[in-house]
Amino acid sequence: MGSEIGENDKEKVTVNKASPAVLKNAWTQYASQTVFMCAADQMDFEIIGLSPDVEEDVKQALQLTESREGLREFFGIAKFIEKTLLNRVHNDSRKRIQIPWPRGVEALPCDVEPLNSAQIAIAKKYRAPH
């Protein structure tokens, strides 16, 4: 817990635990978004935690779209990360989680930390919902 919770409030905090099924459903809901978060991370652009209701966050997010080349790089990296991940998931899941990229977006290779054997095993077992 963060330090923003007072000592008197700690007893009121409930710790929620999610079942594997709940976690899998959440992951499948956000699977296609992950490639964009990873691409932003590759470009040292922080997007996790940005809020559409906060004016400064909107301004920061718009910085990504200021340059046509920067935006093309962002989508290219995201497409490369998607291809890398799709090579590791089960065949049945590939067609259900592919992103419909605009014409002209080419995968742009980047340094992606390789998955370890345990992560590869998890990805191979993954089945996207129908």
A tleap script that builds the chain and sets N, CA, C and O, in Angstrom:
source leaprc.protein.ff14SB
mol = sequence {
  NMET GLY SER GLU ILE GLY GLU ASN ASP LYS
  GLU LYS VAL THR VAL ASN LYS ALA SER PRO
  ALA VAL LEU LYS ASN ALA TRP THR GLN TYR
  ALA SER GLN THR VAL PHE MET CYS ALA ALA
  ASP GLN MET ASP PHE GLU ILE ILE GLY LEU
  SER PRO ASP VAL GLU GLU ASP VAL LYS GLN
  ALA LEU GLN LEU THR GLU SER ARG GLU GLY
  LEU ARG GLU PHE PHE GLY ILE ALA LYS PHE
  ILE GLU LYS THR LEU LEU ASN ARG VAL HIE
  ASN ASP SER ARG LYS ARG ILE GLN ILE PRO
  TRP PRO ARG GLY VAL GLU ALA LEU PRO CYS
  ASP VAL GLU PRO LEU ASN SER ALA GLN ILE
  ALA ILE ALA LYS LYS TYR ARG ALA PRO CHIE
}
set mol.1.N position { 0.837 -1.178 0.000 }
set mol.1.CA position { 0.000 0.000 0.000 }
set mol.1.C position { 0.879 1.237 0.000 }
set mol.1.O position { 1.953 1.247 0.601 }
set mol.2.N position { 0.430 2.250 -0.659 }
set mol.2.CA position { 1.179 3.498 -0.723 }
set mol.2.C position { 1.113 4.258 0.583 }
set mol.2.O position { 0.257 3.986 1.426 }
set mol.3.N position { 2.006 5.203 0.753 }
set mol.3.CA position { 2.069 5.971 1.979 }
set mol.3.C position { 0.910 6.948 2.103 }
set mol.3.O position { 0.731 7.550 3.161 }
set mol.4.N position { 0.112 7.121 1.044 }
set mol.4.CA position { -1.002 8.058 1.098 }
set mol.4.C position { -2.161 7.530 1.943 }
set mol.4.O position { -3.090 8.282 2.239 }
set mol.5.N position { -2.128 6.264 2.335 }
set mol.5.CA position { -3.170 5.683 3.176 }
set mol.5.C position { -2.755 5.872 4.621 }
set mol.5.O position { -1.691 5.420 5.045 }
set mol.6.N position { -3.614 6.547 5.370 }
set mol.6.CA position { -3.325 6.802 6.775 }
set mol.6.C position { -3.433 5.534 7.609 }
set mol.6.O position { -4.046 4.551 7.193 }
set mol.7.N position { -2.831 5.573 8.785 }
set mol.7.CA position { -2.823 4.412 9.677 }
set mol.7.C position { -4.247 3.994 10.036 }
set mol.7.O position { -4.537 2.801 10.121 }
set mol.8.N position { -5.138 4.967 10.248 }
set mol.8.CA position { -6.530 4.661 10.608 }
set mol.8.C position { -7.311 4.075 9.443 }
set mol.8.O position { -8.296 3.365 9.646 }
set mol.9.N position { -6.874 4.370 8.216 }
set mol.9.CA position { -7.591 3.896 7.031 }
set mol.9.C position { -7.200 2.482 6.621 }
set mol.9.O position { -7.945 1.823 5.895 }
set mol.10.N position { -6.057 2.013 7.070 }
set mol.10.CA position { -5.558 0.706 6.616 }
set mol.10.C position { -6.514 -0.422 6.955 }
set mol.10.O position { -6.613 -1.388 6.198 }
set mol.11.N position { -7.222 -0.327 8.074 }
set mol.11.CA position { -8.148 -1.397 8.440 }
set mol.11.C position { -9.371 -1.422 7.532 }
set mol.11.O position { -10.067 -2.436 7.471 }
set mol.12.N position { -9.645 -0.332 6.827 }
set mol.12.CA position { -10.790 -0.256 5.927 }
set mol.12.C position { -10.473 -0.772 4.527 }
set mol.12.O position { -11.385 -0.996 3.732 }
set mol.13.N position { -9.197 -0.962 4.219 }
set mol.13.CA position { -8.779 -1.373 2.884 }
set mol.13.C position { -9.011 -2.868 2.710 }
set mol.13.O position { -8.610 -3.671 3.552 }
set mol.14.N position { -9.656 -3.227 1.622 }
set mol.14.CA position { -9.893 -4.628 1.292 }
set mol.14.C position { -8.929 -5.029 0.182 }
set mol.14.O position { -8.804 -4.328 -0.823 }
set mol.15.N position { -8.252 -6.152 0.364 }
set mol.15.CA position { -7.360 -6.658 -0.665 }
set mol.15.C position { -8.163 -7.627 -1.528 }
set mol.15.O position { -8.687 -8.626 -1.035 }
set mol.16.N position { -8.252 -7.322 -2.816 }
set mol.16.CA position { -8.990 -8.171 -3.741 }
set mol.16.C position { -8.022 -9.087 -4.476 }
set mol.16.O position { -6.939 -8.676 -4.893 }
set mol.17.N position { -8.434 -10.315 -4.620 }
set mol.17.CA position { -7.634 -11.281 -5.366 }
set mol.17.C position { -8.460 -11.734 -6.563 }
set mol.17.O position { -9.669 -11.948 -6.465 }
set mol.18.N position { -7.782 -11.873 -7.684 }
set mol.18.CA position { -8.470 -12.296 -8.897 }
set mol.18.C position { -8.121 -13.743 -9.202 }
set mol.18.O position { -6.988 -14.181 -9.002 }
set mol.19.N position { -9.108 -14.471 -9.687 }
set mol.19.CA position { -8.873 -15.852 -10.085 }
set mol.19.C position { -8.110 -15.865 -11.407 }
set mol.19.O position { -8.097 -14.860 -12.118 }
set mol.20.N position { -7.476 -16.984 -11.746 }
set mol.20.CA position { -6.800 -17.070 -13.051 }
set mol.20.C position { -7.734 -16.772 -14.215 }
set mol.20.O position { -7.317 -16.161 -15.199 }
set mol.21.N position { -8.992 -17.195 -14.117 }
set mol.21.CA position { -9.948 -16.929 -15.208 }
set mol.21.C position { -10.206 -15.433 -15.360 }
set mol.21.O position { -10.289 -14.931 -16.482 }
set mol.22.N position { -10.332 -14.722 -14.252 }
set mol.22.CA position { -10.561 -13.277 -14.300 }
set mol.22.C position { -9.342 -12.584 -14.906 }
set mol.22.O position { -9.481 -11.683 -15.733 }
set mol.23.N position { -8.158 -13.005 -14.495 }
set mol.23.CA position { -6.934 -12.420 -15.036 }
set mol.23.C position { -6.813 -12.693 -16.532 }
set mol.23.O position { -6.416 -11.812 -17.295 }
set mol.24.N position { -7.155 -13.918 -16.957 }
set mol.24.CA position { -7.074 -14.250 -18.380 }
set mol.24.C position { -8.054 -13.403 -19.184 }
set mol.24.O position { -7.719 -12.909 -20.260 }
set mol.25.N position { -9.259 -13.237 -18.661 }
set mol.25.CA position { -10.248 -12.417 -19.364 }
set mol.25.C position { -9.769 -10.973 -19.494 }
set mol.25.O position { -9.948 -10.349 -20.540 }
set mol.26.N position { -9.165 -10.447 -18.438 }
set mol.26.CA position { -8.639 -9.083 -18.498 }
set mol.26.C position { -7.504 -9.003 -19.514 }
set mol.26.O position { -7.425 -8.047 -20.285 }
set mol.27.N position { -6.626 -10.006 -19.516 }
set mol.27.CA position { -5.506 -9.981 -20.463 }
set mol.27.C position { -6.007 -10.030 -21.893 }
set mol.27.O position { -5.501 -9.304 -22.749 }
set mol.28.N position { -6.987 -10.868 -22.165 }
set mol.28.CA position { -7.482 -10.972 -23.536 }
set mol.28.C position { -8.161 -9.684 -23.974 }
set mol.28.O position { -8.105 -9.311 -25.146 }
set mol.29.N position { -8.806 -9.004 -23.025 }
set mol.29.CA position { -9.457 -7.741 -23.356 }
set mol.29.C position { -8.433 -6.691 -23.772 }
set mol.29.O position { -8.722 -5.843 -24.617 }
set mol.30.N position { -7.237 -6.741 -23.184 }
set mol.30.CA position { -6.228 -5.724 -23.446 }
set mol.30.C position { -5.040 -6.218 -24.264 }
set mol.30.O position { -4.052 -5.497 -24.402 }
set mol.31.N position { -5.110 -7.411 -24.801 }
set mol.31.CA position { -3.963 -7.988 -25.518 }
set mol.31.C position { -3.491 -7.104 -26.664 }
set mol.31.O position { -2.289 -6.882 -26.815 }
set mol.32.N position { -4.404 -6.603 -27.462 }
set mol.32.CA position { -3.984 -5.796 -28.603 }
set mol.32.C position { -3.440 -4.441 -28.177 }
set mol.32.O position { -2.666 -3.832 -28.916 }
set mol.33.N position { -3.826 -3.958 -27.008 }
set mol.33.CA position { -3.311 -2.679 -26.515 }
set mol.33.C position { -1.883 -2.800 -25.998 }
set mol.33.O position { -1.142 -1.818 -25.964 }
set mol.34.N position { -1.511 -3.986 -25.605 }
set mol.34.CA position { -0.186 -4.198 -25.029 }
set mol.34.C position { 0.922 -3.812 -25.996 }
set mol.34.O position { 1.939 -3.263 -25.573 }
set mol.35.N position { 0.749 -4.086 -27.280 }
set mol.35.CA position { 1.809 -3.772 -28.238 }
set mol.35.C position { 2.057 -2.267 -28.303 }
set mol.35.O position { 3.183 -1.826 -28.531 }
set mol.36.N position { 0.998 -1.481 -28.100 }
set mol.36.CA position { 1.154 -0.023 -28.124 }
set mol.36.C position { 1.849 0.477 -26.852 }
set mol.36.O position { 2.654 1.407 -26.901 }
set mol.37.N position { 1.534 -0.140 -25.730 }
set mol.37.CA position { 2.221 0.228 -24.492 }
set mol.37.C position { 3.702 -0.118 -24.572 }
set mol.37.O position { 4.554 0.650 -24.124 }
set mol.38.N position { 3.998 -1.274 -25.144 }
set mol.38.CA position { 5.402 -1.682 -25.298 }
set mol.38.C position { 6.137 -0.770 -26.281 }
set mol.38.O position { 7.301 -0.433 -26.064 }
set mol.39.N position { 5.464 -0.373 -27.355 }
set mol.39.CA position { 6.079 0.530 -28.328 }
set mol.39.C position { 6.384 1.879 -27.686 }
set mol.39.O position { 7.451 2.451 -27.907 }
set mol.40.N position { 5.446 2.383 -26.894 }
set mol.40.CA position { 5.674 3.653 -26.205 }
set mol.40.C position { 6.855 3.525 -25.250 }
set mol.40.O position { 7.672 4.438 -25.137 }
set mol.41.N position { 6.939 2.404 -24.575 }
set mol.41.CA position { 8.062 2.169 -23.663 }
set mol.41.C position { 9.382 2.155 -24.429 }
set mol.41.O position { 10.378 2.704 -23.958 }
set mol.42.N position { 9.396 1.534 -25.601 }
set mol.42.CA position { 10.607 1.496 -26.431 }
set mol.42.C position { 11.051 2.906 -26.821 }
set mol.42.O position { 12.242 3.161 -26.996 }
set mol.43.N position { 10.091 3.814 -26.956 }
set mol.43.CA position { 10.394 5.185 -27.362 }
set mol.43.C position { 10.543 6.109 -26.150 }
set mol.43.O position { 10.613 7.329 -26.300 }
set mol.44.N position { 10.590 5.516 -24.939 }
set mol.44.CA position { 10.670 6.289 -23.691 }
set mol.44.C position { 9.537 7.296 -23.567 }
set mol.44.O position { 9.726 8.424 -23.110 }
set mol.45.N position { 8.363 6.863 -23.983 }
set mol.45.CA position { 7.171 7.698 -23.908 }
set mol.45.C position { 6.220 7.040 -22.926 }
set mol.45.O position { 5.757 5.928 -23.177 }
set mol.46.N position { 5.918 7.694 -21.823 }
set mol.46.CA position { 5.086 7.120 -20.767 }
set mol.46.C position { 3.611 7.317 -21.098 }
set mol.46.O position { 3.134 8.451 -21.138 }
set mol.47.N position { 2.880 6.220 -21.338 }
set mol.47.CA position { 1.447 6.341 -21.601 }
set mol.47.C position { 0.608 5.674 -20.523 }
set mol.47.O position { -0.577 5.979 -20.380 }
set mol.48.N position { 1.206 4.773 -19.767 }
set mol.48.CA position { 0.462 4.113 -18.699 }
set mol.48.C position { 0.213 5.146 -17.603 }
set mol.48.O position { 1.141 5.798 -17.122 }
set mol.49.N position { -1.023 5.280 -17.227 }
set mol.49.CA position { -1.381 6.231 -16.189 }
set mol.49.C position { -1.882 7.563 -16.717 }
set mol.49.O position { -2.339 8.400 -15.939 }
set mol.50.N position { -1.804 7.779 -18.033 }
set mol.50.CA position { -2.348 9.017 -18.586 }
set mol.50.C position { -3.870 8.951 -18.526 }
set mol.50.O position { -4.465 7.897 -18.752 }
set mol.51.N position { -4.480 10.069 -18.225 }
set mol.51.CA position { -5.933 10.110 -18.113 }
set mol.51.C position { -6.519 11.037 -19.167 }
set mol.51.O position { -6.002 12.135 -19.371 }
set mol.52.N position { -7.583 10.623 -19.840 }
set mol.52.CA position { -8.209 11.497 -20.836 }
set mol.52.C position { -8.929 12.680 -20.198 }
set mol.52.O position { -9.362 13.593 -20.902 }
set mol.53.N position { -9.061 12.673 -18.865 }
set mol.53.CA position { -9.744 13.758 -18.164 }
set mol.53.C position { -8.785 14.829 -17.638 }
set mol.53.O position { -9.229 15.847 -17.107 }
set mol.54.N position { -7.490 14.610 -17.780 }
set mol.54.CA position { -6.507 15.549 -17.257 }
set mol.54.C position { -5.850 16.267 -18.435 }
set mol.54.O position { -5.233 15.631 -19.289 }
set mol.55.N position { -5.983 17.570 -18.476 }
set mol.55.CA position { -5.517 18.353 -19.623 }
set mol.55.C position { -4.028 18.139 -19.896 }
set mol.55.O position { -3.636 18.001 -21.055 }
set mol.56.N position { -3.208 18.108 -18.879 }
set mol.56.CA position { -1.771 17.909 -19.072 }
set mol.56.C position { -1.476 16.531 -19.670 }
set mol.56.O position { -0.564 16.391 -20.485 }
set mol.57.N position { -2.245 15.515 -19.269 }
set mol.57.CA position { -2.061 14.172 -19.822 }
set mol.57.C position { -2.424 14.140 -21.300 }
set mol.57.O position { -1.751 13.484 -22.095 }
set mol.58.N position { -3.489 14.848 -21.667 }
set mol.58.CA position { -3.905 14.907 -23.076 }
set mol.58.C position { -2.809 15.587 -23.897 }
set mol.58.O position { -2.473 15.125 -24.988 }
set mol.59.N position { -2.255 16.678 -23.378 }
set mol.59.CA position { -1.175 17.378 -24.081 }
set mol.59.C position { 0.029 16.457 -24.266 }
set mol.59.O position { 0.654 16.445 -25.327 }
set mol.60.N position { 0.348 15.687 -23.227 }
set mol.60.CA position { 1.478 14.762 -23.325 }
set mol.60.C position { 1.207 13.683 -24.373 }
set mol.60.O position { 2.093 13.341 -25.156 }
set mol.61.N position { -0.003 13.153 -24.390 }
set mol.61.CA position { -0.344 12.116 -25.368 }
set mol.61.C position { -0.300 12.671 -26.784 }
set mol.61.O position { 0.107 11.970 -27.712 }
set mol.62.N position { -0.712 13.916 -26.960 }
set mol.62.CA position { -0.705 14.527 -28.285 }
set mol.62.C position { 0.707 14.727 -28.829 }
set mol.62.O position { 0.891 14.838 -30.041 }
set mol.63.N position { 1.698 14.773 -27.954 }
set mol.63.CA position { 3.084 14.912 -28.401 }
set mol.63.C position { 3.474 13.756 -29.319 }
set mol.63.O position { 4.296 13.920 -30.221 }
set mol.64.N position { 2.890 12.610 -29.088 }
set mol.64.CA position { 3.193 11.438 -29.907 }
set mol.64.C position { 2.742 11.631 -31.349 }
set mol.64.O position { 3.319 11.045 -32.265 }
set mol.65.N position { 1.725 12.438 -31.549 }
set mol.65.CA position { 1.173 12.621 -32.896 }
set mol.65.C position { 1.710 13.864 -33.599 }
set mol.65.O position { 1.319 14.134 -34.735 }
set mol.66.N position { 2.589 14.622 -32.961 }
set mol.66.CA position { 3.081 15.868 -33.552 }
set mol.66.C position { 3.922 15.653 -34.802 }
set mol.66.O position { 3.912 16.486 -35.708 }
set mol.67.N position { 4.636 14.561 -34.857 }
set mol.67.CA position { 5.527 14.297 -35.978 }
set mol.67.C position { 5.037 13.078 -36.751 }
set mol.67.O position { 4.802 12.019 -36.168 }
set mol.68.N position { 4.885 13.229 -38.056 }
set mol.68.CA position { 4.471 12.096 -38.888 }
set mol.68.C position { 5.490 10.955 -38.776 }
set mol.68.O position { 5.114 9.787 -38.683 }
set mol.69.N position { 6.781 11.305 -38.786 }
set mol.69.CA position { 7.836 10.288 -38.685 }
set mol.69.C position { 7.792 9.600 -37.327 }
set mol.69.O position { 7.954 8.383 -37.238 }
set mol.70.N position { 7.572 10.382 -36.263 }
set mol.70.CA position { 7.487 9.795 -34.925 }
set mol.70.C position { 6.309 8.858 -34.782 }
set mol.70.O position { 6.414 7.806 -34.151 }
set mol.71.N position { 5.183 9.240 -35.370 }
set mol.71.CA position { 3.994 8.392 -35.322 }
set mol.71.C position { 4.208 7.120 -36.142 }
set mol.71.O position { 3.800 6.033 -35.734 }
set mol.72.N position { 4.847 7.265 -37.295 }
set mol.72.CA position { 5.158 6.095 -38.124 }
set mol.72.C position { 6.113 5.148 -37.384 }
set mol.72.O position { 5.973 3.927 -37.458 }
set mol.73.N position { 7.081 5.727 -36.674 }
set mol.73.CA position { 8.008 4.908 -35.876 }
set mol.73.C position { 7.250 4.176 -34.776 }
set mol.73.O position { 7.477 2.988 -34.546 }
set mol.74.N position { 6.350 4.881 -34.096 }
set mol.74.CA position { 5.556 4.275 -33.025 }
set mol.74.C position { 4.757 3.087 -33.545 }
set mol.74.O position { 4.801 2.007 -32.956 }
set mol.75.N position { 4.022 3.276 -34.650 }
set mol.75.CA position { 3.230 2.181 -35.218 }
set mol.75.C position { 4.122 1.062 -35.743 }
set mol.75.O position { 3.772 -0.113 -35.627 }
set mol.76.N position { 5.268 1.410 -36.318 }
set mol.76.CA position { 6.191 0.388 -36.818 }
set mol.76.C position { 6.735 -0.488 -35.708 }
set mol.76.O position { 6.821 -1.707 -35.854 }
set mol.77.N position { 7.102 0.134 -34.600 }
set mol.77.CA position { 7.586 -0.635 -33.448 }
set mol.77.C position { 6.465 -1.498 -32.893 }
set mol.77.O position { 6.681 -2.666 -32.568 }
set mol.78.N position { 5.260 -0.928 -32.783 }
set mol.78.CA position { 4.124 -1.700 -32.276 }
set mol.78.C position { 3.840 -2.908 -33.170 }
set mol.78.O position { 3.550 -3.997 -32.673 }
set mol.79.N position { 3.922 -2.716 -34.482 }
set mol.79.CA position { 3.678 -3.825 -35.413 }
set mol.79.C position { 4.751 -4.897 -35.261 }
set mol.79.O position { 4.443 -6.088 -35.313 }
set mol.80.N position { 5.993 -4.496 -35.075 }
set mol.80.CA position { 7.068 -5.461 -34.862 }
set mol.80.C position { 6.828 -6.258 -33.578 }
set mol.80.O position { 7.004 -7.476 -33.556 }
set mol.81.N position { 6.427 -5.568 -32.517 }
set mol.81.CA position { 6.165 -6.251 -31.240 }
set mol.81.C position { 4.985 -7.211 -31.393 }
set mol.81.O position { 5.012 -8.319 -30.857 }
set mol.82.N position { 3.948 -6.788 -32.123 }
set mol.82.CA position { 2.812 -7.681 -32.366 }
set mol.82.C position { 3.272 -8.953 -33.091 }
set mol.82.O position { 2.902 -10.060 -32.703 }
set mol.83.N position { 4.078 -8.787 -34.143 }
set mol.83.CA position { 4.570 -9.960 -34.884 }
set mol.83.C position { 5.384 -10.877 -33.978 }
set mol.83.O position { 5.261 -12.099 -34.046 }
set mol.84.N position { 6.212 -10.283 -33.134 }
set mol.84.CA position { 7.034 -11.068 -32.205 }
set mol.84.C position { 6.155 -11.866 -31.255 }
set mol.84.O position { 6.403 -13.050 -31.025 }
set mol.85.N position { 5.131 -11.227 -30.703 }
set mol.85.CA position { 4.237 -11.919 -29.771 }
set mol.85.C position { 3.385 -12.968 -30.473 }
set mol.85.O position { 3.180 -14.059 -29.940 }
set mol.86.N position { 2.884 -12.643 -31.673 }
set mol.86.CA position { 2.031 -13.604 -32.387 }
set mol.86.C position { 2.791 -14.861 -32.773 }
set mol.86.O position { 2.195 -15.929 -32.917 }
set mol.87.N position { 4.106 -14.743 -32.943 }
set mol.87.CA position { 4.913 -15.922 -33.238 }
set mol.87.C position { 4.991 -16.865 -32.056 }
set mol.87.O position { 5.418 -18.011 -32.199 }
set mol.88.N position { 4.581 -16.390 -30.884 }
set mol.88.CA position { 4.710 -17.188 -29.684 }
set mol.88.C position { 3.387 -17.684 -29.106 }
set mol.88.O position { 3.387 -18.517 -28.200 }
set mol.89.N position { 2.261 -17.188 -29.615 }
set mol.89.CA position { 0.978 -17.664 -29.087 }
set mol.89.C position { 0.479 -18.838 -29.925 }
set mol.89.O position { 0.970 -19.090 -31.025 }
set mol.90.N position { -0.482 -19.528 -29.396 }
set mol.90.CA position { -1.068 -20.682 -30.066 }
set mol.90.C position { -1.685 -20.260 -31.402 }
set mol.90.O position { -2.234 -19.165 -31.528 }
set mol.91.N position { -1.586 -21.140 -32.387 }
set mol.91.CA position { -2.093 -20.857 -33.743 }
set mol.91.C position { -3.544 -20.392 -33.758 }
set mol.91.O position { -3.898 -19.498 -34.526 }
set mol.92.N position { -4.387 -20.989 -32.918 }
set mol.92.CA position { -5.810 -20.639 -32.898 }
set mol.92.C position { -6.041 -19.196 -32.461 }
set mol.92.O position { -7.053 -18.593 -32.817 }
set mol.93.N position { -5.116 -18.646 -31.698 }
set mol.93.CA position { -5.289 -17.299 -31.159 }
set mol.93.C position { -4.796 -16.213 -32.103 }
set mol.93.O position { -5.224 -15.064 -32.000 }
set mol.94.N position { -3.922 -16.555 -33.001 }
set mol.94.CA position { -3.294 -15.531 -33.851 }
set mol.94.C position { -4.297 -14.691 -34.618 }
set mol.94.O position { -4.223 -13.463 -34.612 }
set mol.95.N position { -5.221 -15.348 -35.271 }
set mol.95.CA position { -6.145 -14.586 -36.125 }
set mol.95.C position { -7.126 -13.752 -35.312 }
set mol.95.O position { -7.703 -12.805 -35.846 }
set mol.96.N position { -7.332 -14.073 -34.045 }
set mol.96.CA position { -8.298 -13.349 -33.229 }
set mol.96.C position { -7.718 -12.117 -32.542 }
set mol.96.O position { -8.473 -11.273 -32.059 }
set mol.97.N position { -6.397 -11.996 -32.491 }
set mol.97.CA position { -5.830 -10.842 -31.787 }
set mol.97.C position { -4.964 -9.966 -32.685 }
set mol.97.O position { -4.277 -9.072 -32.192 }
set mol.98.N position { -4.986 -10.206 -33.986 }
set mol.98.CA position { -4.197 -9.373 -34.883 }
set mol.98.C position { -4.828 -7.999 -35.042 }
set mol.98.O position { -6.051 -7.858 -35.063 }
set mol.99.N position { -3.984 -7.001 -35.153 }
set mol.99.CA position { -4.417 -5.613 -35.298 }
set mol.99.C position { -4.523 -5.275 -36.790 }
set mol.99.O position { -3.606 -5.588 -37.549 }
set mol.100.N position { -5.614 -4.649 -37.224 }
set mol.100.CA position { -5.727 -4.238 -38.633 }
set mol.100.C position { -4.931 -2.947 -38.867 }
set mol.100.O position { -5.443 -1.845 -38.673 }
set mol.101.N position { -3.690 -3.103 -39.282 }
set mol.101.CA position { -2.798 -1.953 -39.456 }
set mol.101.C position { -3.152 -1.165 -40.713 }
set mol.101.O position { -3.567 -1.746 -41.716 }
set mol.102.N position { -2.988 0.161 -40.663 }
set mol.102.CA position { -3.188 0.964 -41.876 }
set mol.102.C position { -2.167 0.574 -42.944 }
set mol.102.O position { -1.063 0.131 -42.627 }
set mol.103.N position { -2.543 0.742 -44.207 }
set mol.103.CA position { -1.603 0.469 -45.294 }
set mol.103.C position { -0.354 1.323 -45.108 }
set mol.103.O position { -0.428 2.465 -44.655 }
set mol.104.N position { 0.762 0.765 -45.456 }
set mol.104.CA position { 2.014 1.516 -45.395 }
set mol.104.C position { 2.751 1.422 -44.073 }
set mol.104.O position { 3.886 1.887 -43.972 }
set mol.105.N position { 2.135 0.831 -43.055 }
set mol.105.CA position { 2.834 0.674 -41.776 }
set mol.105.C position { 3.692 -0.583 -41.867 }
set mol.105.O position { 3.182 -1.697 -41.992 }
set mol.106.N position { 4.993 -0.381 -41.801 }
set mol.106.CA position { 5.935 -1.492 -41.867 }
set mol.106.C position { 6.488 -1.773 -40.467 }
set mol.106.O position { 6.728 -0.851 -39.687 }
set mol.107.N position { 6.684 -3.039 -40.166 }
set mol.107.CA position { 7.267 -3.409 -38.867 }
set mol.107.C position { 8.672 -2.825 -38.770 }
set mol.107.O position { 9.474 -2.952 -39.695 }
set mol.108.N position { 8.956 -2.192 -37.657 }
set mol.108.CA position { 10.247 -1.571 -37.426 }
set mol.108.C position { 10.946 -2.319 -36.294 }
set mol.108.O position { 10.588 -2.151 -35.128 }
set mol.109.N position { 11.947 -3.149 -36.629 }
set mol.109.CA position { 12.615 -3.933 -35.585 }
set mol.109.C position { 13.201 -3.037 -34.490 }
set mol.109.O position { 13.717 -1.950 -34.749 }
set mol.110.N position { 13.101 -3.532 -33.278 }
set mol.110.CA position { 13.665 -2.833 -32.126 }
set mol.110.C position { 14.210 -3.882 -31.168 }
set mol.110.O position { 13.965 -5.077 -31.333 }
set mol.111.N position { 14.933 -3.434 -30.189 }
set mol.111.CA position { 15.493 -4.351 -29.195 }
set mol.111.C position { 14.408 -4.721 -28.201 }
set mol.111.O position { 14.011 -3.907 -27.367 }
set mol.112.N position { 13.938 -5.937 -28.293 }
set mol.112.CA position { 12.927 -6.444 -27.376 }
set mol.112.C position { 13.585 -7.518 -26.542 }
set mol.112.O position { 14.215 -8.438 -27.064 }
set mol.113.N position { 13.430 -7.389 -25.237 }
set mol.113.CA position { 14.005 -8.393 -24.345 }
set mol.113.C position { 13.357 -9.740 -24.641 }
set mol.113.O position { 12.131 -9.846 -24.646 }
set mol.114.N position { 14.155 -10.761 -24.885 }
set mol.114.CA position { 13.566 -12.063 -25.226 }
set mol.114.C position { 12.791 -12.657 -24.049 }
set mol.114.O position { 13.117 -12.434 -22.883 }
set mol.115.N position { 11.759 -13.414 -24.395 }
set mol.115.CA position { 10.996 -14.113 -23.370 }
set mol.115.C position { 11.813 -15.277 -22.840 }
set mol.115.O position { 12.563 -15.914 -23.579 }
set mol.116.N position { 11.659 -15.547 -21.551 }
set mol.116.CA position { 12.332 -16.731 -21.002 }
set mol.116.C position { 11.453 -17.953 -21.277 }
set mol.116.O position { 10.334 -17.810 -21.769 }
set mol.117.N position { 11.937 -19.122 -20.972 }
set mol.117.CA position { 11.219 -20.355 -21.324 }
set mol.117.C position { 9.859 -20.442 -20.629 }
set mol.117.O position { 8.908 -20.958 -21.216 }
set mol.118.N position { 9.749 -19.952 -19.406 }
set mol.118.CA position { 8.464 -19.988 -18.706 }
set mol.118.C position { 7.453 -19.062 -19.391 }
set mol.118.O position { 6.281 -19.415 -19.526 }
set mol.119.N position { 7.901 -17.883 -19.821 }
set mol.119.CA position { 7.013 -16.957 -20.509 }
set mol.119.C position { 6.572 -17.517 -21.859 }
set mol.119.O position { 5.415 -17.360 -22.249 }
set mol.120.N position { 7.480 -18.161 -22.565 }
set mol.120.CA position { 7.140 -18.776 -23.855 }
set mol.120.C position { 6.106 -19.878 -23.661 }
set mol.120.O position { 5.177 -20.011 -24.457 }
set mol.121.N position { 6.270 -20.670 -22.597 }
set mol.121.CA position { 5.317 -21.746 -22.320 }
set mol.121.C position { 3.930 -21.179 -22.042 }
set mol.121.O position { 2.931 -21.730 -22.504 }
set mol.122.N position { 3.862 -20.079 -21.290 }
set mol.122.CA position { 2.563 -19.442 -21.010 }
set mol.122.C position { 1.939 -18.938 -22.298 }
set mol.122.O position { 0.748 -19.147 -22.530 }
set mol.123.N position { 2.715 -18.283 -23.133 }
set mol.123.CA position { 2.201 -17.736 -24.397 }
set mol.123.C position { 1.700 -18.839 -25.307 }
set mol.123.O position { 0.679 -18.664 -25.972 }
set mol.124.N position { 2.386 -19.970 -25.356 }
set mol.124.CA position { 1.965 -21.068 -26.227 }
set mol.124.C position { 0.651 -21.690 -25.784 }
set mol.124.O position { -0.081 -22.229 -26.614 }
set mol.125.N position { 0.329 -21.626 -24.476 }
set mol.125.CA position { -0.913 -22.180 -23.961 }
set mol.125.C position { -2.090 -21.224 -24.148 }
set mol.125.O position { -3.249 -21.627 -24.050 }
set mol.126.N position { -1.783 -19.962 -24.417 }
set mol.126.CA position { -2.831 -18.938 -24.489 }
set mol.126.C position { -3.781 -19.199 -25.648 }
set mol.126.O position { -3.346 -19.516 -26.755 }
set mol.127.N position { -5.075 -19.066 -25.394 }
set mol.127.CA position { -6.108 -19.165 -26.428 }
set mol.127.C position { -6.965 -17.911 -26.329 }
set mol.127.O position { -7.606 -17.682 -25.303 }
set mol.128.N position { -6.985 -17.111 -27.361 }
set mol.128.CA position { -7.824 -15.910 -27.377 }
set mol.128.C position { -9.278 -16.318 -27.467 }
set mol.128.O position { -9.590 -17.350 -28.061 }
set mol.129.N position { -10.181 -15.528 -26.889 }
set mol.129.CA position { -11.611 -15.876 -26.953 }
set mol.129.C position { -12.139 -15.754 -28.376 }
set mol.129.O position { -11.620 -14.984 -29.184 }
set mol.130.N position { -13.167 -16.517 -28.665 }
set mol.130.CA position { -13.778 -16.512 -30.017 }
set mol.130.C position { -14.620 -15.289 -30.211 }
set mol.130.O position { -15.210 -15.109 -31.276 }
savepdb mol mol.pdb
quit
